[in-house]
Amino acid sequence: MNTPVQQYMIVTASYWAFTLTDGALRMLVILYFHQLGYSPLQVASLFLLYEFCGVITNLIGGWLAAHMGLNTSLHFGLTLQIIALSMLLVEPSQLSVFYVMVTQAISGIAKDLNKMSAKSSIKLLVPHDAQGKLYQWVALLTGSKNTLKGVGFFLGAAILTSLGFRGAIASMAACLIIVSIFSFLLLQKDLGKTKYKPKFTDIFSKSAAVNRLSAARFFLFGSRDIWFVIALPVYLQEHLQWNHTEVGSLLAAWVIGYGFVQSAAPLITGIRKGKTPDGKTAMLWAILLATTPLAIAGFLQQGWQADSVLVIGLLAFGAIFAVNSAVHSYLIIAYAKAEGVSLDVGFYYMANALGRLVGTLLSGWIYQSFGLIACLIISAIFIVMTSLLSIALPRHNEVNADR
């Protein structure tokens, strides 16, 4: 199975399997520890090392992948996720805040190694002059990943109810071991290996386009997690009295729909007319996105029925956010240098992880101190920053020929 399409399918399948466990694990931890009486800020703290390690992993992981090859870094990520899951099989009495933070830190390293490796590999499997195909493949990988992450949210809530915390963790670890074995046997061994061996200082991108896009990505994903990660599920449980399955089902449906829209982003942005995104595309879609959290906050402030406002608003936010994310995901692959692609991609996803880290922390702190409406307002401010940074991103005729 050495054709580009076959290798793409293997990479995608491995990424899908990882994503299912990642989404399920996040929902399991949020619901299980909130059930045990943890405050929103304490629940948020469980993911701080997860996001922090994601920052470091993306920054260094791209450099390591350039030396070791993308095959090695991808399977190292799968192995670390199995280790993180196995660590959670201890007696519930041993699951202290610090211990769970450590397991989530390992999972965070695993997630970002896996994501960086999967997305970097696409650059190497698509010809340089096939930008339309590159956009479609990136959108499909990213969109399907998010759809399955949504399935993972639902899976996490469902198996927590049916199997209990330890049973759910054990079943996910077993499935991931099987996937890892098949992926190791089938994936091209020299994928991503190059003669170019970058210096450690090369982990910081020297491309102005990559730096600007990375800054925009920081605020984009921070804007989502400020109200989506902790504030929303806790609000649904505390104020609307939703149970675990209802919360998990809503978030699952949102992420599944988000993934479908993301996969369809090339059609939405005009791929049939031969159009591929540029900096102007990113700016305009960010401006549109900024209106949605403000609208949700306004309706809630006016006393409209909270569950209807949140469900409808969440769907609108998710659809527009999905296009924003797909455009960004394509642009980083397009801007990245083919030689040592993992360096630019790693730096970019470092900014993504940093945005998630800040967003997660703010989600717990702002919600606990000021409430959900405040989270939505800060989210809108972050998106405005994304649109301002996107103004300076290259247009089609400004992208360097070697990117």
PyMOL commands that set and color helices and strands:
alter all, ss='L'
color gray80, all
select helices_A, chain A and resi 4-35+40-45+48-68+70-87+92-94+97-125+131-186+200-203+208-228+231-238+244-263+265-268+271-273+279-301+306-335+341-370+372-390+396-398
alter helices_A, ss='H'
color red, helices_A
deselect
rebuild
show_as cartoon
